[in-house]
Amino acid sequence: MHAKEITETIKNYMQCDTIGLQALVLHGEWGSGKTYYCENDLKPALKKLGIKVCRVSLFGVSDYDEICNRVLASWLHFSENPTMRTDAAKNVFKKGAIDVSKSIASKRLAKIGIQVSIKPDLLLSLIGMNKVLVILDDCERSSFAHDDRSFLGFVNNMVENHGWHVMLIRNQPLSFEDDCSIEKAVISQIEYEPDLQVLYRAIVKDQLSIPKQIDFKVKDAVIDGLKDSLINARALSRSIPCINYVLSSSTLVDESIDFHGRVKAFSDFVGYAVQASAGIVPNRPKDVNSSMSIFDESELQEYDYYLTLSKALAPLTEGKDIDPETVKSSFNKFVQEKNPNSAAGVEAQEMEHHWGALRSLEDGQVELLANDLKNMLAKGQYSQGWFYKIIRHSLDLINLGFWDDSFREKLLDSLRLAANHDPKCDAAALRQERANINDFYGTDANLIMDKLITEVEQDERGRDLNRISLEFSKVDQSTGKTISAFFEEAIKSEYQNRILNVPAETVAMSTYEGTADSQNSLHSFFHTGMKRYTDKHSLNEAIEWLKMIDTQLVKVGSKSRMGGLRTKWIRNDIKQAIATLNERAQDISTDSDVYM
């Protein structure tokens, strides 16, 4: 039961005052908030009916005299007025002149000016308990309460013979099958189900540090994280610092990650953190390596997700302090693993799903899709894998008249922005995709892709030129080695045409200024490496570049006789490379003519 239902049940119980009354049991997981409920929900609700709550802890209690002492001490504090408490005590002693040893009750009385010794169990029949609910808390933490037969005999005596209303607070329910005395003493057992809203307000709300940039309701996410956990209020309290570290992590506000994925990852983390604070950690699924295993693979995946956080949460399981940076880095990795697709990718996937029904949509529905696509184009955060599909959707809207032709330029700008945003996208990757797709999406889509490839190549060349101009801005004796190393790297890559970004004047000056080692490195490249140049789109450009280098070498001359000899070798290498590339260009031209 939840709090409201339990309170109503206890109200009905308190209205029964006949002889033969029995006790109630309220049970629930340790730390689930049972005591908090009694003090903050139940007590105010009963107070409105004129019923007082006498809650005593049995922690450390070893006999029934000690229970009586604690009940009496609590009973004497019902009144907020000291004079009224004194009068109440005097009325009790008028009814029974009793002389026994010292007790906690007598010590309590001494504080209000009454020096007596009294045996507590005799007082129980003298005090008014009709409008009192006696709550015996922490039952499992008392050696006396563990002896169910003796303890329940005491409880039965109080409820049956003295008309007390008693409720026992336990972590586990009593077993009626094991002992018939339980059935005699207990009328009903109620399972306490914690109210997550109440727990949040009482324990979490004022302790969280929520950044202003958080774009979701943290309260709802925390409560969702607690739903599948064994709720432990104390563990929840201990986990709050860890949750605060996660709230300050950059990944939680990273808009490139799917919104719902971020929120779900945060909720899952809350559940793991609370469980870890209670000393509970997930176990690896059994028989995972067995060839006969039929377990759900999702169990192993969930366990793997937990392992990503295990290092960060391990201190919680041992009651130690956590490391903020370890928590943040582990959580960032956790979010990425649970959300391998970008937010834009998820959005594009959703749009692709709706686009399949385009033929059956009304104008208004298509306009809604068009607005969604317009927003996606403006952000330009989708990955290269969606380029052709987005081109197709945009062309559909243009051809149907929902967009005008000006959107072609907006589409191209968006594709270029997305290409810069996607770290895996470059001109070579786009060319490969263009070849793989061939004419599947039509000529119009290919023309847009070709234009995009050209612009991406220009961007890449511009970046290379900036880097090269910075790297080779000053030519010295070793520059030739640096340039030849750059050439070798480019020739082995998919971007061979990058070598053409190095000015011919720079190559000639590095030969003139270079040492023998530097000049020989250039000689080695032009002798063998340059002949491996195969980029058919820039063969003619490469030939002209080589001719310009040769001209510049003649112009600058050489510093020494041996330098002049090595320069002559380089010029011969360049002439051979020009011949090789000329022949290659002619072959490509011939193949093209035959194809036509």
N, C-alpha and C positions, 0 to 999 in steps of 0.2 A: 504493500500500500504506500501511497504518497502521503505527505504530511497532513493535508486536509482530511483525507479519509480516516487516517489514524486518529486525528483529534476528535472527529465525530464519534468514532468507536469508543474512545476513552470517556467522552462526555456521557454516552449511554451507560457505560460501566459505572460511572460515578453516581448515577441516579438509582442504582440498585444498592440498598442498605439492609437487606434481609440477612438473617442468620444463615449460614451455609454459603456465604460468599467465597469466591475463589480468586486467585491472583491472575494477572495478565503477564505475558512475556512479550517484550519487544526485542526482536533480534535483527541483526544486519552485520555486514562486513565491518571488521575493525577499522575505525577511523572514518566511517561513512557519514558521520554527522548526527548520530543518535542523541548524544548528549546535547549538542547544539540545538537540535530540534526541541528537546525537553525544556531547555532554558529560554529559548527565544520564540518558539511557536506555541508549545503546549501550555507553559506556565501563564502567559498573558491571556490565552483563550479561556483557561479555567478560572482565572482571576475575575473575569467578567461575570462568571456564574457564582462568585463567592466561594470558590474552591481554592484552597491553598495547596502548593506542591512542596513536599518535604523530600528533597533528593539528597541521598547520601551515597558516598562511594564506599564500596566494600574492599577497596585496595588495602591489603595488609591485615584485614579482619580475620581473627582466628577462632572466635566463639560468638555465641548469640548475645552475651552480655555487652560485647563491644558494639554490636549492631544496635542494640537498644540505646546505649550511650549516645551513639551518633544520631539516632533518630530524635532522642530527647533534646540534644544540643541544637539540632536544626529546628525542632518544634518551638523552642524557647525564643527563637529569633523571628517568628512570624510577625510579631508586632514591631513597628518601627519606633514606638514610644517606649523608652526604658521603664517608665512607671507602670505601664500596662503589662510589660513582661514580668515585672516584680509581682504585681497583683496576681497574674496568672499562676506564677510559681507558688505563691502563698496559698492560693485556693487548693492547689494540688496537695500541699502538705497538711492542710487542715483535714482533708479527707482521709489521710493515712499517715499516722505517726510511725515512721519507719527508721530503724537505726542499723545501718550496714556500713561496709567499708567505702573508701573513697572511690570516685569514678569521674569520668569526663563530665558527666552531667553536673556533679557537685561542684566541679571546678568552674563550670560555666555559671552556676548559680552564685559562686563566690564573687565573680566579677560584678554582679549586680547587688552585692551586699548581703547575700544569704549564705550562711555557713552551715551546711548540713552534709550528712553522708546518707546515701539512699540506694537501695538496690533497684536498678532500672527496670527489671521485668515486672516488679510489682506496681511501678508507676504507670505502666502501659494501660492498665485497666482503668486508671483514674483520669487520664487526660482525654479531652474531647477530640476525636479523630474522624467524626462523621463527614466533615467537609474538607478532608485532607486526603491527597493522593501521595502515598509513600513510594518513592522510586528508589529501588536498590540498584545502583549502577556498578559497573566494573565487576560483574559476578565472577568472571573467569579469573580475576586477579586476587581472589580470596581463597585461601586453603580451606576455610570452613564451607564456603559456598560450593567448592568442588565435591565435598561429601554430600551429594544430593539428598540422601535419606535424612540426615540430620538437619540440613539447611531447609529442605522443603517441609520438614516437620515443624520447624520454627515458623515458616511462612504460613503453613496451614493453620497453626494455632492463632496467629495474628488475624487472619482473615475470617476464620470460622468462629472463633470464640470471642474475639474482641471487635469484630466488625470492621477491621481495617480494609482500605482499598490499597492494594499493593501491585506495583508493576516492576518486573525484573528486566534489567537491560543486559542482554547477552549478545555475543558475537555469533554464536551458533544456537539453533533451536534445541530444546530439550527433546529427548526421545521417549515417547510414551511406551514404546515396545519394551524398553529396557527396565523400566521401573514403574510399577502401578501407583506408587506414591505420588508420581508426577500428575497423574490423572486426577488424584484427589485434591491436589493443591492448586493446580492451574486450570483455569476455565478456557483460555484461548491463547494462541501464539500468533503474533502479528509480525510479518516480515517488513522491515523498514527499507523503503526504496528512496534513496536520496533525491531531493529536488535539486537538479543541476542549476536552475536559476537562483535558488537560495544560496547554494554553495558559491556560485560566482559572486553574488553580492557580498556575501559574508567574508570570503577568503581572498578572492582574486581582484575584484574591481578596483579597490583603492591601492593595490600593490603594483599594478601594471603601469609601465611607461610606454604609452602608445604614441609613436611619432605622428606628426600631422599629415605626412605624405602617405600614410597607410590608406589604401583605397578600398578597404572592405571592413565589415563589422567584426571587430576582434572578439567581441563577446560571443557572437553566434559561432565563430570558428572555434573558440575555446570549448564551448559547450558541446559542439559536434565531436571534438577530440575526446571528450570525457565519456561520451555515450557508450563506447565499446570497451571502456576500461573498468577494472574493478576499483570503484571509487574509494579513495582513501583521503579524507580531508587533510590529514597531517602531511601525507605525501604530496598532495596538491600544493600545500603551502610551501613545502621545501623545494618544489620544482619551479616556483615563480621566477627566481633570479635567472634560471636557464631560459625560460620563456621570454624574459625581457631582452636577453642577449640576441635571441632570434628575431625579435621585433625590430631590432636596430640594424639587422643585416640588409645589405644592398639588394640581395636577390629577391627579398619579399616585396620590393616595389619596382622590380625590373619589368617594364611593360612589354619587353620582347618575349617574356614567358607568359604562357596562357594564364589568364586571370584565375579561372577556376582551378587550374592546376596548382597555382601558388597557394591559394586558400586551402585546398585539400592537403597539400604537403605540410602546411602550418598546423592544421588540425591533427594530422597523424603524428607530428612531432610532439604536440601537447600530450597526446595519449601515451607515447613512448616515454616521455619525461616523467609523467606522473607514476607510471608503472615502475620505472627505474628507481624513483625515489622511495617506492614501497619495497624495493629489493626484488622486483619481478622483471625478468628478461625473457624474450621469446626463445623457445627451443628450436633447434634445427629440425626440420621435418624428418621423421623416421623413415628408414628404408629408401632414402632418396637415391642411393647408388645401386639399389637392387634392380636387376634386369626384369624382375617380376613386379616392380613397384607400379601401383596404379594411383598414387597420390596426385592431388591437384597441383599442377606446376605453379599456380598462383601462390601457393603456400611458400614455395622456395623463393619465389620472386619477392614476396613480402619480407621473408627472412633476410634476403640479400639487401633489401632497402634498409632494414634495421642495422645490419652490419656497418653500413655507411655512417650511422650515427653512434655506433657502440662505443667508439673511443671517446667521444664527447660526453656520453651519458654514464660511462663506467664509474666515475667518481660518485655520482648520485647513489648508485647501488651500495656504495661503501660508506656513505655519510661524509664524503670529503668535498672540498671545494672544487668547483668546475673551472675550466680555463675558458674565458670568453672567446678568444680567437679560435680555439679548437672547435667550440660550439658553432661559431659562425661559419667557419670553413666547411665543417661537416654538413651543416644544414644547407649551405649553398650547393654542395655536391649532391645532396639528397634531393633537392628541388630539381636540379638538372636531370638526374637519373629518372625521376618520376615524370618528367615532362621533356622527353627527347625532341618533340616537335615544338617549333617556335609558336608564339601566340598568333603571328601572321599566318603560319602554316595551318594551324587549327581553324582560323577564320576562313582561309582559302578552301580548306576541305569542306567546311560547312556550306560555303557558297557553291562549290562544285556539286554538292549533293542536291541543292535546290535547283541548280541550272539544268539538271537532267529532266526537269518537268516543265522547261520553258514553254514548250508548244501548247501546254494545257493551262497556262496562266492568263489572267486578265491583265489589262493595262496597269491597273493600280499595283498589282503584285509584282509586275516586271519593274515598275518604277522604284519599288522598295529595294529590289535586288540591285538596280542601277545605283541607288544611293549608297548601298553597302559597298559596292565595287568602287565607287568614286572615293569613299573614305579610305579604302584599302590602297588605292592608287596614290592618294595624297601622302600616306605614311610611308609607302615604299619599303616595307620591311619584310616582304615575302621572299622566299628563297628561289634560286634559279629553277628548281623543278616545276615551279608554277608559271614560268614566263609564257610559254606557248598557250596554256589554258586561259590565262588572263588576257592575252592578245585576242584569242578566239572570242571570249565573252565580250570584250570591248568592241570588236568588229561586228558582233551580232547586234549590239545596241545601236551602233552607227548605221548599220544596214537597215534596221527596223525603224529608224527615225527617232529613237529615244535620245540619242546624242547626235550632235552635228560633227562635221569633219574636223573641227578644231581639236577634238578630243584625241586625234591621232598624235599630235605633238605632246599633249599632256600624258598620253600613254607612254610615249618614248621617254619623256623626262622621268616618269615613274620607274620604268624599267632600268634606266641608267642609275637612278638612286638605289634601287633594289640590288643591282649588280655591285655597287660599291659597298652596300650593307652586308652582302653575303660573302664571307671570307673564302668560300670555295669557288666563287664565280670569277672567271677571267675570260679573256678573248678565246683562248684555246678551248676551254670548257664549252663556251657558247658555240664555237665552230663544230665541235664534236656533236653537240646536241642537234645543231642544224643539220648535220649529215645524217644523224640517226633518224630524225623526224622525217627528213626528205620532204615530200609534198603532202603529208597527212593533213595538215591544217590549211593548205591552200597557198596560192601564190602571194596573196595579199599579206598573209601572216609572215611568210618567208621574207618579204621585202622589209617589213618592220624589223625582223630579227637581223637581217643583213645590215641595216642601218645601225642597229644597236651594237653589233659586233665592231663595226667601223669606229663608232664613238668610244667604245671600251678600249679598243686598241690605241686610239689617240690618247686617251687618258693614261694608259699604261706607258706609252712612249714618253709622254710628258713627265711622268714620275721618274722614268729611267733617265731622261735628260737632266732633270734636276739633280738626281743622285750623282750622275757621271760628272756634271759640271762642278759639283762640289768636291767629288772625290779626286778629279784630275785637274782641279783649278791651278795647281802648281806642279810643273814638270821638273823632276830632278833625275839623278842618276839611276834610281830604282823604279821609276814610273813604268818603264817598259815591262818589268816583271809583273806589276800590278795589272797593267792593261792586258797582257797575254793571258793571265790567270782568269780575268773577266771574260775574255774571248772564249777560252776553253770551256768555261762553265756555261756560257750562252749556247755554244754549238751543241752541247750535250742535252740541252733543254728543249722545250717546245717553243721557245721564243728566240730562235736563232737571229732574227732580225734586230735584236737588241744591240748587236755589235755595231750596227750602222749608226747608232746614236753617238758613238765616239767620233768626234771631228777628225778629219784626215790630218789637219794641222797638228793635233795633239799626238797622233801616232808618229808623224814625222819628227816632231820635236823630241819625243821620248827616245827615238832611235838616235838622234843627234847627240842628246845629253847622256845617253845611257852608258853604263859600263859594259864590258864584254859579256858578263852574265846576263845583263838586261837585254842587250841586243840579240844574244843567242836565243833567248826565250821568245822574242818576236819572230826570229828566223824560223824556229821550230813550229810556231803556230801557222805562219803563212805557207810553210812548206807542206804541212800535212793537214792541220785543222781546218784551214779555210776551204780546202777541197771537199770537206764534208758538209758544206753549206747546201741545204736541200729545200729551203723555204721557197716554194714555187711562186708565191705571191710577191716576193721581193728580189728575185734573182737579178733582174735588170738593174734594180737599185743597188744591189751589192756589187755588181760589175762596175758601175759608175763610181762607187765609193773607193774601190781598189785603184781605179785609174787616178782618182784625186790624190790618194796616198802616194802613188808613184811620182806624180808631178811634184808634190811637196818635198819628197825625198831628194829629187834633183835640185830643187830650189834651196834647201837648207845645207846640202852637202854633208861633210863629215869633219870631225875634229882631228882625226889621226889617220895614219896609213892603214892600221888594222881596223879602225872604225870604218874607213872607206870600203875595205874589203867586205866586212860584214854587211854594210849597207847594200853593196852590190849583190850579195847573196839574197837579201830580203827583196830587192827589186826583181830578181829572177824568179823568186818564189811567187811574187805577186802576179807576174806575167803568166806563169803556169796556172795559177788559180783562176785568172781571168779567162784563159782558154778553156779550162774545165767547166766553169760556170756558163760560158757562152754555148758550149756544146750541150749542156744540160737544158738551157733555156730553149735552144733550137728543137731538142727532142720533145719538150713539153708543147711547143708551138705546133710541131708536126702532128702530135697525138690529138691536139685540139681540132686541127683541120680535118683529120680522118674522122673524128667523132661527129663533126658537123656534116 
